[in-house]
Amino acid sequence: MLRAGLSGPLAIDYSERVTGAAPDTVTPENGLASQVLAGGRRALARAITLIESERADHREEAETLLRDLLPATGKALRLGISGAPGVGKSTFIEAFGLHLIGRGKKVAVIAVDPTSRRSGGSILGDKTRMEKLARSDQAFIRPSPAGRTLGGVARRTREAMLLCEAAGYGVVIAETVGVGQSETAVAAMVDMFLLLIAPGGGDELQGIKRGIVELADLVLVNKSDGDLEPAAGRIAAEYAAALSLLRPTTPDWRPTVQQCSALMNRGIARAWETAEAHQRALSESGALQELRARQSREWMWSEVTEDVLAGLRDDAAVAAALPDLERKVGLGDMLPGAAAQAIVTAYRRGRG
């Protein structure tokens, strides 16, 4: 779906937007793609800002950039990490990332923050929560607002992950907003999905939906320290028993449950060893290639859906019919399904 685009001004990174500095103009001559390939973090930040832009000319630029960088992608281990608010995701990712850096890895974190539907604003606080990791030259942390995308994962998260791979980051982590639809979304773009849970919150096994547990390749019971350690052991045993009753997503890997304490830096090395074992198992069987091929097809149809919806919203015939249809639905004079069909009909007539 990538196509050659026209050259034009690039979007500037978040700090430049805040200060109001003049944007840089990037053309094939000054080589943003080359700067990303060289591992420049500022260039990577600018490239991600470009792909997140909704301007049509920026989208053309982004697709050209992605096409140029595509041969340099696909070599990283892609991890998805999620869990309920308060489970310690940021603390775990920081400890995990620092461990990987200590082993000579470069780590990128795409942390998707929830976006206010009222104001459109987002806190984007992950760099504050991962202060030590953010200071490392071998780490790149990109907070991204989820916007209106369903599931709490930004529409351009996949593309941002590809850019990080092209920049030489060997481990790319996608952190989701929390427990919900976002798990399905992130599981469709990573090699391995980690679910973090914490003891002491009540009946955790009943509080997490079965569908989310089924997605997990590794369940980590975090905060397994101090007074919570006995409870963590019980919860780990419960989840291990539950997972044994579920069918694995692939015959090449059976999900496991482990305990860890990100705060005390315990169990972090074992979690990474498990991630490496998972990657090895899927690579040797050919399942990893099949998984990524399937994810690419799903990505294609996701883009089709988003583009069709965007075209429908911008259609003049739909815009003319929409106020009356919304009024009737709001008053209860028309069923939402009938109104939806009327919108599609208006769109088709306008296109015809």
Helices and strands as residue ranges (DSSP letters): H 14-19, H 32-37, H 41-52, H 56-69, G 70-72, E 77-83, H 89-102, E 107-113, H 126-129, H 131-134, E 139-145, G 150-152, H 157-166, E 171-175, H 182-187, E 192-197, H 204-207, H 210-215, E 218-221, G 226-228, H 229-244, E 256-259, H 268-285, H 287-314, H 316-331, H 336-351
